[in-house]
Amino acid sequence: MSFLATPTPCPHDATYTCGVVAHAVVESTLTGLATLREVSGRVAGRDIPPRFLRYADEQTVVGLTAVLRAIEQFGGEVPCFDEWGVVAAPRFPGRIGGAAAQVKYRQGGPSTISPHVIPQCSLHSLSSAISIALAMRGPNLGVGGGPEALAEGFAAAAGFLSGGMVPGLWLVLTGWDPEAAPDGHGAITNEAIGRGVALALIPGHRPTDLLQWTITPWGDLAGGPADQPDDAAPAARLTALAQWLVGDTDPARAARWSCGLPWGGRIELARRAESPVCRVTSYRLWKAA
């Protein structure tokens, strides 16, 4: 998914509102992922097979785990996810598995390469795993995959919701910070943190909404202490978003998080000042000057 350098002017204003009803953040070192892979049991009325994540890419592991932890926020009123959609935006997925596969290929040829590499290390692997785990029938797709995955994920989610294509949507953002660096043997040489952020989005307003989300192509949002500079490193943007979400029970937490988009717009997540219950404005098209 790519963007124009300058947004196309819109002849009218259009605002769409939805609710963030649950969210979760999962962080793990590479060694800690072994425990997260052991997911199984019954979730949202669906059985997840044992060793479901055995061959999954590391970003799939943290992303699906974030979704499962977000589902816990629903308590006994878990919605039916059958017709929901999934937009997953991993940053540089499959690099760890791909590096190891290349080393094995050089050493032993094609017979040493696992057939799981292609389905488990592609851009769509994360969204597909979530869809299968929750037995969903709605659309699922991976977007981004590069340095601007976070921005592209938000934009794609806004398109699905504003188009009325799904009753609800999981937006899942993942990446490493710092980026995992394999050596010439396929082994990771640095202390990287894998991070997954899951947001459950439902159209409309309801008392259970948690956050307010606004995405403005023309950068009309006001600046503030929670802003990320427009030139902030992509990994830093996801890290800042995760830290802001994790601190949602801290009274001293900034009321909102905001960052610039590569085409000149902005994303903002915010709470209502008068209440911890908030609504979400997911996309706004501004009248051309």
N, C-alpha and C positions, 0 to 999 in steps of 0.2 A: 504494500500500500504506500503510495507516495502523495506528496502535497505540492501544490503550486506555491511559488514564493510569495504571491500576493493573493488573498482570498478573492473569489469572484463577487462583485457587488450584488447585493440583494435589494430588490425594489420595495421591500416592505419589512417590518419588524415581525419576528416570529419567536415566541418563547415557549419552550416545552418544559414541563415540571414532572419530576418523578421522585420516589423516595428511596433512600438508602436504608434498608431495614435491618441489615446485619453486615458486619465486616470483621476481618481477622487478619493478623499478621503472623507469619511463621519465619523464624530465622534459624539457620543451622550451619555449622561447619561441615566440611566434606565428610569427616569421620562420623559426625552426629547423624548423618542421613541414614545410616544403617538402621537405626531405631525407627525413624519415620517410615521406612519402607515396609514395616510390618503391619500396615493398616489392613484391617479385615473386620468382619462383623456386619451388623445391620445399621444402615444409616438412611434416614428419611424413608423408611419402609422398604429399602432395597438392601439385598445382601451383596456385600463386596467380597469377592473370592479371596481366599488366603493367597499371599504372595502376589497380589495384583500388581504391585509396583516393583516386582523383582528386577525387571529389565528396564524400567523407566528411566528416562533422563533425569538428572538431578533437579532441574527446574520443574519438571512434572511432579516430583515428589513434594517439594515445598508448596507448589501451587495447589495441588489437590488437598494437601493437609490443611492449608489455609481455608479452603472451601468447607471442609468438614468441621473445622473449629468455628467457622462463622455460623454454620447450621445449628450448632449448640446454643446460639443466642436466641433461636426461635422458641426454645423450651418445648412444651407439649403441643405447640401450634405450628408445626412445620408445614409449610405450604407444599402442594403437589408440584414437583419440578418437571413433570412429563413434557410440557410444552415450552418450558423455558429455553432460552438460548445461552450460549457461552461465547464470550469473546476473551481470548487469552493472548496476552502480549508479552512473550518472553524476550529477553535481550540476549542475543547470541546463544540460542539453544543448541544443544548437541555438540558443543565444542570439546567437552571432556571425552565423551564417548567416541567422537570422530577422531580425536588425536590418538586415542588408544587403538582404534581400528586401523589407522594408517600404519602405526608401528607394527602391529601384528601382520598386516599385509606385506610389508617389506621383509619381515623375517620369515614368514611361512606361506605366503601366497593367499589366494582367494579362499581356500578351505579353512583358514583360521578365522575368518570374519563371521561373526554371529549374524543370523538373519534378522535379529531384532533391531539392528542398528538403524535401518531405514524407517520402520514404523515408529520407533521409540525416540528418534533423535531429529525429527522433522519439525517444521514450524507449527504444524497442526497437532502434534503429539499431545501437548498439554490440554488443549480444548477437547480433544477426542477422549482422553482418559477421564476427564471430569464428566463428560456426557455419558460414557459407558458406566462409570461408577454409580451414577445417579439414575441410570436407565432413562435418560432424557431422549425425547424425540424431536426437540427443536433444533434450530441451526447451531452449529458450532464451527468456529474457525480461529486460526491463529493469524494475528496481524503483526506487522512490524518485523521483529526479529533482529533489527539493527539497533543503532544507538538511540533512535527516537521512538523506541517501542512504546514507552509510557504515553507519549502524546498521541500516537497512532491508535493505541488501545482505547483511550478516552473518546477519540473522535469516532471510531467505529461503533462503540457502545451507544453513543448519542444517536448515530444514524439508525440503529436497530430500534431503539426506544421511541424516537420521534416518529418513525415510520409505522408504529403500531404493529410490528411484525411478531412480537412475543409478549406474553403476559408478564414476564420477568426475565432478568438477565444476570448472569454471573460475569463480572469483569474481573479478570485475574491478571496481575502484573508480577513478573518475576525477573530476577537478575542476580548477578554476583557483585559484591563490593568488598575489596577490589576485584576486578575481573580475574577469574581463575586462570593461571598461567601454566600450561603443561610444558615439560621439558622435552628433549629429544627422544625420550623413552615413553612419553605419554603420561608421566606422573605429574601431579600438581605440585608446584614448588613453593607456593605462597599460602598464607593463612586467609583464604577467601571465605566470605560469609554469603551463603545462599539465602535469598530473601523472597518471600511470596506474600502478596497482598491480595485479598479477595473482598470484593464489594458485591452485595446482593441488592439489585436495583429492581424496584417495582413501580410502574406508572401510577401517578396520582398522589394524593395526600392522605395521610392517616396518622393517628396519634403515635404509632410505633416507629415512624421515620426517625432516623438518627442524625443525618447530615444534610447539608445543603450543597449541591454541586452545580457550578456554573462554568460553562465553557464559552468563551467569547472570541470569535474570529478576529475582532478588531482591537483586542487588548483594552477593553473599556473598564476593567476592574481596577479598583484603587490599590496602590501599593501598601506595604505594611511589614511588620517585623517577621511574619511567617513566609514572606515571599522568597522564592528561589530566584537568583539572578537568571536572566534569559540565557546566559552563556554557561550556566552551571553544568558540570559533568553529568551525563545521563545517569550514572550510578548514584550520584549524590541526590538526584531528584527522587528516585525511588526510596532511597534511605531516609530522606527528609519526610516523605509521605508516610512511611512506616512508623517513624518516630512520633509523628504528629498523631496518628491513629492510636498508637499504643498509649499515648498520654491522655486519652479522652476522659479519664477519671480525675485528672489533675486540674484543680481549679485555676492554677496559674498557667495552664496551657493556652497558647494563642488561640483566639476564637476561630481562626481560619488558617488554611494552608493554600498557597498559590504558587504557580510557576509559569514561566513563559513557554510558548509553543513555537516551534521552528518557523512557522509561517507568519508570526507576529501576533497571534492570539494569546489567550491565557486560560488556564484552568484554575478553578478555585473550589475548595471544600470548606464549608463553614457551618457553625452552629448558630441557632437563634440566641441572641443575648439574653432573652428573658426566660429561656427554658433549654434543658439539654435535649429536648425533642425538636427535630428540625426537618425541613423539607429540602428537596433537591431540585434545582433548575439545571437541566442537563445540557441544553443547547440554546443559543440565542443568536439569531441572524440580525445584523444591524442594517438599517437603511443607509444606503450609500450617501456620502456627503455631496 
